[in-house]
């Protein structure tokens, strides 16, 4: 969030310092556009900083770019991180999958693998769901 605010501040300052007269003149609309691009960058950076996964005794809260979902451990059938995957994927008891964008091997591979293993162990320890077709 601080980087986004700094980007907005710098671009707003630049917009204010742009020359109004001379060989190249900047209109008020141009200045607003430069400042607005800083605001847009701040918004994008805020979205990109949002993903997280928080585990507790009752379940897992997954926060992705624009969504937040609370899952009981019993809802999580499988935790997957295959080679080439951009992030961890959860197979859920309702037949759907859910991305956990907070765990990305492209950012820090060893950390992502360790986090995926920890999440898998938690799901196996606390979960009670049975995958479809496993007799349960």
Secondary structure, 3 states (H helix, E strand, C coil): CHHHHHHHHHHHHHHHHCCCCCCCCCCHHHHHHHHHHHHHHHHHHHHHCCCEEEECCCEEEEECCCCEEEEEHHHEEEEECCCCCCCEEEEECCCCEEEECCCCCCCCHHHHHHHHHHHHHHHHHHCCCCCCCCCC
